[in-house]
């Protein structure tokens, strides 16, 4: 197996990661799992909060954690322009370690009310922090002191609603999607210097080309693929050269946000707005596999924003209004369906830790569920602050981002 930049293991067909670090969106392996941790199941705005600090500006990027540091990005409006920044804080106390401006803009343009100019989640690998601000640019910094190593701002494209999809590191490349209102593409940069290694046009005929999904690297029959949802189709690319391996179409699906999943030999992908469907696709095909390799599809109560999660033989999906469905992973058959707290809507992606699932909504309510063939709610926890970001999991708890703050929830 090639060096994938992070240490991985496989359990029940799902790629999982070792404890301690949460280095990129949805954690080690990108599936939302944290192994070997002991996190609290119950908390409130006053209880199990180790620290809480203000974060200036607006940003919906999720926090990432490596070693003794937490990293976030934010967009600060000074009244004279917009400053896109990366911030490092201490995991133990939340104190600022460094704060670095990456991009300064006199006018950064509009964004959707549920988006920001700092929505993509950063990536940490081998002492480097990679931050991405969509059409505003991408940069690499030293984790130690925030010093800038390189910046790439030549990949301009016309966005809609701001930016969203996070980058991934694969071997010697930083890969991300650029799905704007015209000529959408996916691109790989040399992670050592930010230069373009390959750039591939989407070539999908749809009326709305903008989307915001994060790619996922998977290994199929000894060969790596970069699976990347776009408007109208999910496409797998060769990471060496960006050439297309296969694609599966889903009509006019657009503004795709959820990240793909990979388990049980299948890729699971949501088709975005307007009517979302969840597809399970066999990734061993070549070319257009829409009619040959889709193993099942379900079109009810599927999220447009949050990413589903797989535990063992089941897929758990929470739609935008808080209806959770448990599905058989290999067939798509519904096992159970239950409403959890519906206030605030659901944009954050769930995580699995300490044998439990955590679903967090926009009003700061986290519903804790024990996975299984029957619905078992364990707790409902309220921190009372609006937020759209997904949790970062650490050994003894979580790092949570709200509209204005960063909190560390820690087991007593």
KACOR-V580372 format. One line per field, one symbol per residue. phi: phi as a letter, one per 40 degrees, with the letter a starting at -180 (. if undefined). psi: psi as a letter, one per 30 degrees, with the letter a starting at -180 (. if undefined). A space follows every 50 residues. Layout:
# KACOR-V580372
phi=???
psi=???
This chain:
# KACOR-V580372
phi=.cccgbcbabafgbcbbccgcbcadggdggbgbbbgbbbccbaacbbgcc aabcbcgbabcccbbbgbbbbbbabbccgbibbcbbbbbcccbgccbaab cbbbbcacgcaccbbacbccccbbafgbbbbbbgcchbabbccdbgccca abbcccaccbggbacccbbbfcbbbacbbccafcabbbbcccagcccaab ccfbcacbccaacbcbcbbbfgbcbbcbcbcgabbbbcccbgcccaabcb gcdafcbdccbaafgbcbaccgccccbbbbbccccbgcbdcbbccaabbb fbccbcccabbgcbbbbbccbgccbbbcccbgcccaaacbdccggbbccc bbafgbbbbbbccgbbcbbccicbcbccabbbbgbcabcccbbbdbibbb bbcbbbbbcbcc
psi=kljgflkllkkhfkkllladkifakgakfgfgkkkglilkfklaffkgje lklkjlakkgkkklkkbgkkkllljkjffgakjklkkklkeefgkkeljk kekkkejfllllfgalgiekklkkkhgkkkkkhbfflklklkeeggkkel kjgfhkljlkgaleklllkjcglkklkiiafkhllkkkljfffgkkelkk kehkjlfjfklhlklkklkjhgkkkjkjklkflkkklkfefgkkelkkkh bgklhkekklljlggkkkkkgalejklkkjkjgfakbjgeffgjelkkgk hkkfelklkkjbgkkkkklfggjkkkkkeffgkkelkkkakfkfljekkl lkkhglkjkklfggkkkkkjkaflkjkeljkkfgkkkflllkklegblkk kaeflkkjkkk.
